[in-house]
Structures are given as C-alpha cells and as structure tokens.
Amino acid sequence: MNHETVRETDPAVADALDGELGRQRDTLAMIASENHVSEAVMAAQGSALTNKYAEGYPGKRYYAGCEYADDVEELAIERARELWGAEHVNVQPHSGTQANMGVYTAILEPGDKILSLDLNHGGHLSHGHPANFTGKTYEVEQYEVDEETGYIDYEGLREQAEAFEPDVIVSGFSAYPREVEFERVQEAADAVDAYHLADIAHITGLVAAGVHESPVGVADFVTGSTHKTIRAGRGGIIMCGEEHASDIDSAVFPGAQGGPLMHNVAGKAVGFKEALDPSFTEYAEQVVANARTLADALAAHGFEIVSGGTDTHLVLVDLRPSHPDTTGGTAEEALEEVGLVLNANTVPGETRSPFNPSGIRAGTPALTTRGMGEAEMERVAEVIATVVDAPDDADVKAEASAEVDALTDAHPLYE
Ligand SMILES: *Cc1c(COP(=O)(O)O)cnc(C)c1O
C-alpha cells in the first residue's frame, strides 16, 4: 500500500497518509470503536463510485446512469439482510449518527420525548446530548447504570419510562461492557407504548456473528455503524420491519441526507461479504475471548473493572480505587507515548470532568484483526499496568515501548 498517486499531486497530504499508515502499523489500536478494514474494502471506497450521484434507491433514482450504483446498493442490502436477518435495510446513512437521525426523523416531531442512557454512563451524543441536534430538538431524559454493579437497571428504566412517557427509548451504548438485554428494554417500551431504537453501533459485528443477543425482530428500529466490530468501512445502517420501510427510506433521503456516498456503500457491500464467511464468526468469538482475558489480566494487576468483567469487545477500567491520583487523561497520554492507543472515558459515578475523567476504555477488535490472541492480551495488560503504575518513569516506558514494537512486528498490518 502506498500513496504515490496522491504524492504526484499533493506531497503534503501524501506525507500525512504515509504517516497515518505507519502509525497504524506501529501502534496497538485499542480504541474500542476502531478496527482495520481489508484492502478490498479500502479499494471499493477509493473507487470511481465517489463520482456518482445516486439520489433515491435502486430502481428509483433521480439521476441517469445508476445501473452500477444499483448493483452495489442491492448487494449491500441483500448481504446485510442475510447477516442480521432484518426484513428491511437502509445502507445509505453516512455514519451511525446519521442512521439515528434517520430514525428520529421518521418517528419524532420536534419536542417529542427521548429516554436514553446518560453519556457519562456509556450513552452516545446522538442519543440526546445537549450539544447534539438531538438535545436541541427533542425533550430528553436519561437513565443510568447501577453504580454498584455497572449493569443497566432494567427495573429502574421501566419505572422511569412510566413516569416520563417517552416517544422512544434508546438502547445500545458506547462504553457498556455487558450484554444488553434488548427484550427487557422492549418490555419498558411496550409498557408505555413507546418505540424502541436499539443502536448497536459498537456491536454490529458481534450481533451479526451471533456472539451477542440480537435486537432485530425485538426492537422497532436497529441502527449501527459499519466500521467498528464489523469491518465494512466508515458508515451507518438502519434495519426495521417491513411496516416501517418506506418511512425510514424517505426519512434518510430526502429527509436527512442528499446523495448517498456510493463508494462507501460499495465498501459496506464488500465488508458484509467478508463477514458472511464462516471465519468471521471465529473472529468475533476471538474478539470477546480476548476482551475477557484482557479484563481478567488487568484485574489481576489490581485494576477495578467496571461491572467486574465483560461480555463484549471492550473493557472499562475505573482508575480511582487502584490509582486515585492518576486520571484517565494521564493514563491515555502515557500509553500513547509507548504506542498503545486507547481513550480516557467517564465511568459510572464519575467524579471528574468529562475532559479528564476517571477511567480508560480498551477494545480488542483491531488487535484481533491483526491476529492477536489471548497470550498477546496478557502482554498488553502488562504494558498497561506497568505504564499506568509509573506514567513518568522513562525506563518503564522504554521497556513498554519495546514490547509494543515486538507485538506489532509479530502481527504486521497491510503488508
Ligand atoms: C459510535 C457510535 C455511534 C455512531 O457514531 P458515528 O461516528 O456517527 O458513526 C452511534 N451510537 C453509538 C452508541 C456509538 O457508539
């Protein structure tokens, strides 16, 4: 992989692209929402379809010349229906946030009510944060996880729903390590006659592979990102029953978006094909096994793991009990210096600012894509423990950096 064609026109951008490729090769990508797509997905994204306007849907476009755009979108839809078992799929949302916007546009009027998980407890900006369009457009109330256990309090959610009477309850989270019990959220929604939107952005791949319970057929609407635990390139997706199909399609276009990014739809089609291969199930199982090993190894090093472990691809660590003077930001920075890239994160019962919170979040999808297994997770936990124990110690960091090099060299990326 090189950027020679870009370099001929624009050396400054080529330098940045080479730099980013080198950064990904030489570091451990442990931001839980990141992954490495195949070169086939990248090639589809970098194709001539970026030139094509295809407003509308296959067979009903507003522009001429859409025969190949139709082929690509039909393939993406067909494969998504097979992967998740949904009756209706819309593959046009530009991102997970745009997918949520599509659903809200289809079912809500300004001022309608959303009940969703607090961002500090693992929710997402697009679920009603005041800085997001959702917080400005809708009336939002938020539920929380149980601070003692780290699990969603489904009983409490139901009581809150009965008091607030929302139009939609949103489930599906950004920093929740445990399996979501979609049927229990559905019971709360049924009790107050609200819609249920299950946003599986983080776990689309785990759900497709059957290693996490599926909300398809349970929730009214399911949205997701296509670049997190499934490796189909940046984008979003919406799934629903046939009864909502035309409302969703017209909410995405023309409701919330213009022309679809057909090159990204091509990337989705290729990534979905890869995920239909039986090897993807093995991959998803390994992602979860790796996260469990990482959680256990970090706990053995004395870290407090929110909820006591994980059922998914991510581990959330509360640094306060073990490292009361170390913030998530300090840990993130020291780890980045040694080539281990994760993010500071708020934790349930957060006592610091969201800009420098008390936790760190680590995910295994990208390392698993590089072929790393449980033995490597033990070594990764050791790197995290030694560096967070001594974030200012140059000798410790030099040793940790050498260990990161050994791990990345043994598991090369984009050869
Ligand atoms: C990542 C994420 C999204 C979508 O994010 P985009 O960056 O817009 O693709 C939506 N919901 C949740 C819960 C997420 O974690």
Ligand as a Chemical Component Dictionary entry (heavy atoms), coordinates in Angstrom:
data_LIG
# 
_chem_comp.id                   LIG 
_chem_comp.type                 NON-POLYMER 
_chem_comp.pdbx_formal_charge   0 
_chem_comp.three_letter_code    LIG 
# 
loop_
_chem_comp_atom.comp_id 
_chem_comp_atom.atom_id 
_chem_comp_atom.alt_atom_id 
_chem_comp_atom.type_symbol 
_chem_comp_atom.charge 
_chem_comp_atom.model_Cartn_x 
_chem_comp_atom.model_Cartn_y 
_chem_comp_atom.model_Cartn_z 
_chem_comp_atom.pdbx_ordinal 
LIG C1 C1 C 0 -20.074 5.131 17.538 1  
LIG C2 C2 C 0 -21.489 5.255 17.914 2  
LIG C3 C3 C 0 -22.423 5.829 17.044 3  
LIG C4 C4 C 0 -22.129 6.370 15.694 4  
LIG O1 O1 O 0 -21.051 7.101 15.533 5  
LIG P1 P1 P 0 -20.591 7.687 14.134 6  
LIG O2 O2 O 0 -19.278 8.210 14.496 7  
LIG O3 O3 O 0 -21.568 8.725 13.746 8  
LIG O4 O4 O 0 -20.564 6.537 13.138 9  
LIG C5 C5 C 0 -23.746 5.850 17.417 10 
LIG N1 N1 N 0 -24.156 5.305 18.559 11 
LIG C6 C6 C 0 -23.293 4.727 19.423 12 
LIG C7 C7 C 0 -23.830 4.121 20.672 13 
LIG C8 C8 C 0 -21.928 4.702 19.137 14 
LIG O5 O5 O 0 -21.084 4.152 19.990 15 
# 
loop_
_chem_comp_bond.comp_id 
_chem_comp_bond.atom_id_1 
_chem_comp_bond.atom_id_2 
_chem_comp_bond.value_order 
_chem_comp_bond.pdbx_ordinal 
LIG C1 C2 SING 1  
LIG C2 C3 SING 2  
LIG C2 C8 DOUB 3  
LIG C3 C4 SING 4  
LIG C3 C5 DOUB 5  
LIG C4 O1 SING 6  
LIG O1 P1 SING 7  
LIG P1 O2 DOUB 8  
LIG P1 O3 SING 9  
LIG P1 O4 SING 10 
LIG C5 N1 SING 11 
LIG N1 C6 DOUB 12 
LIG C6 C7 SING 13 
LIG C6 C8 SING 14 
LIG C8 O5 SING 15 
# 
